[in-house]
Amino acid sequence: MGSMNISHDTTNASTSNSSTAALYALTLGAFAIGLTEFIIMGLLPDVASSLHVSIPMAGMLVTGYALGVAIGAPIITVATHKMKRKQLLLFLMILFISGNALAALAPNYSILMVARILAALTHGSFFGVGSVIAAELVPKEKRAGAIAIMFTGLTLANILGVPIGTFLGQAYGWRSTFWSITIIGIIALVGIALMVPKVKMSASSLRQELGVLRRPTVHVALLMTVFGFGGVFTAFTYITPILVDITGFSPKSVSYILVLFGIGITIGNIYGGKWADRKLLPSLIGILILLALVLALFSLTDQSKLLTLVTVFLFGIAAFGTVPGLQLHMLNTAKEAPTLASTLNIAAFNLGNALGAYIGGVVIEMKIGGGLPAVPWVASLVTIVGILLTILGARQQKKAH
């Protein structure tokens, strides 16, 4: 999977237009996959009632998906090692469409869990391969920006997709939401087939690619993602009880506040990409410091409704401001195996999500620092570990050069 060259036989203007169209096709695929990941949280009561299971049991559908991403990402990448990148993207979208159609038809909880895991298997590889192709579609100085455009699909899934999908599910039954995602997946499949160019790759053995994973720099890059993003989910997993039980917002107003968070993550994602293109590691360290500060302040501002709204918005900006930089750093660190490394980094994001949720849960259960009120500052501590790892990564890079 080494270096890749995309052949262009058109003018610069048409090349730019075709690259933009290809990026938008990838973004739509990312939107569909992001919607599948997050929508279940809005549909939990409906799914639980329909399939006659408890809310915690329905909540395991979230865990099943996350584990499917983390475990499936490297397995799918290794298994499809010899497949051409565009063919792999099309295969992943067909698998994704199948998973969501099965979810819409699922007669019971077990089949729905299988459907969720089937869809999850595509998640890491799609974002991994998509990141590599997005970076190759544009000049070198715009690579992080291109990755950010693709990840905008994930942020829009939060802002627009989840509220609309939840409303649709509540009005017409949760199966209608999964049918809608299936249709979006089909449109993305057609878009990728028509718009994304074929990618030529120099041959490399699987042993060579896996050999890249023995490097300490790759280990540090993965840990940067786990802890740098883990702090986000330490707090975000418990954002609803914080807003309701501590700040005093009504449960109904939470969804509107999460839209504000979603706008923040979209802004952070776009500008994070631009900053990473200028100075990758310095900008990443700066954004992580901002994230740690915002999370620490949240422990104080959550007493005021107005200050909480400002903090949630800034939290969104800082949270996803890290994503393009963390992904591009991994691509730079393992250039000889970009798809495998990029996909593993997506798995690292999900591992960070799971770790963060677990740490936050422990803080609440054991009443560390008073329980729920301590979650934001503990999230800040997790982010600080990410900062220290990023500083280590920057030193490693300096030594390498």
SULVEN-V732503 format. One record per run of one state. SS is the DSSP state (H for helix, E for strand, L for the rest). FROM is the first residue (numbers start at 0). LEN is the number of residues. Records with the same first field share a line. If there is no record, write none. Layout:
BEGIN
SS->FROM-LEN ; FROM-LEN
END
This chain:
BEGIN
L->0-3 ; 5-6 ; 51-3 ; 79-5 ; 105-3 ; 136-3 ; 172-1 ; 195-4 ; 201-4 ; 212-3 ; 236-2 ; 247-3 ; 278-1 ; 301-3 ; 321-1 ; 333-1 ; 365-2 ; 400-1
E->3-2 ; 199-2
H->11-40 ; 54-25 ; 84-21 ; 108-28 ; 139-33 ; 173-22 ; 205-7 ; 215-21 ; 238-9 ; 250-28 ; 279-22 ; 304-17 ; 322-11 ; 334-31 ; 367-33
END
